[in-house]
Amino acid sequence: MQVGLCIERGFQRLRGDMSLTLSGMIGNFIMALIIGSVFYNLPSDTGSFFSRGALLFFAILLNAFSSFLEVRVVQSIYHIYSANP
């Protein structure tokens, strides 16, 4: 029951403010194009293992930073509402 309520609240937040969602989707799309083009130009032998690992690390790192941005937005909203009861 609680999971269903959390999912419903998440969809309500998405419908209420699409700017954060759209900017995240556009940023992930641009990142996918850049990383995909770099993967396309790598050779298929074992000499490119380090480069492939670095690209995967870079992709995961950027996604982690984008979720950190969302946490910061939620924290700022919490501080605004907790200061004014």
C-alpha positions in Angstrom: 0.0 0.0 0.0 2.8 2.5 0.9 4.7 1.7 -2.3 1.6 2.4 -4.3 1.2 5.7 -2.6 4.8 6.6 -3.2 4.5 5.8 -6.9 1.3 7.9 -7.2 3.0 10.8 -5.5 6.0 10.5 -7.8 3.8 10.7 -10.8 2.0 13.7 -9.3 5.3 15.4 -8.9 6.3 14.7 -12.5 3.0 16.2 -13.8 3.3 19.2 -11.5 6.9 20.3 -12.5 8.1 18.9 -15.8 11.1 21.3 -16.1 13.4 19.1 -13.9 12.3 15.9 -15.7 12.7 17.4 -19.2 16.1 18.9 -18.4 17.3 15.6 -17.1 16.0 13.7 -20.1 17.7 16.2 -22.5 20.9 16.0 -20.6 20.9 12.2 -20.6 20.2 12.2 -24.3 23.1 14.5 -25.1 25.4 12.4 -22.8 24.2 9.3 -24.6 25.1 10.8 -28.0 28.5 11.8 -26.9 29.4 8.6 -25.1 27.9 6.5 -27.9 30.0 8.3 -30.5 33.2 7.7 -28.5 32.3 4.0 -28.1 31.7 3.8 -31.9 35.3 5.0 -32.6 37.0 2.6 -30.2 38.9 -0.5 -31.6 37.5 -3.9 -31.0 40.7 -5.4 -29.5 41.8 -5.6 -25.9 43.7 -2.4 -26.1 40.5 -0.4 -25.6 39.5 -2.0 -22.2 40.7 1.0 -20.2 38.9 3.5 -22.4 35.7 1.6 -22.3 35.9 1.4 -18.5 36.6 5.1 -18.3 33.6 5.9 -20.4 31.3 3.7 -18.3 32.6 5.3 -15.2 32.0 8.8 -16.7 28.4 7.8 -17.7 27.6 6.5 -14.2 29.2 9.5 -12.6 27.1 12.0 -14.6 23.9 10.1 -13.7 24.9 10.2 -10.0 25.4 13.9 -10.2 22.0 14.4 -11.9 20.3 12.5 -9.1 22.3 14.6 -6.5 20.8 17.7 -8.1 17.3 16.3 -7.5 18.1 15.6 -3.9 19.3 19.2 -3.4 16.1 20.5 -4.8 14.0 18.4 -2.4 16.3 19.6 0.5 15.8 23.2 -0.4 12.0 22.8 -0.6 12.1 21.1 2.8 14.1 24.0 4.4 11.7 26.5 3.0 8.6 24.8 4.4 10.2 23.9 7.7 11.2 27.5 8.3 7.6 28.7 7.9 5.3 26.4 9.9 
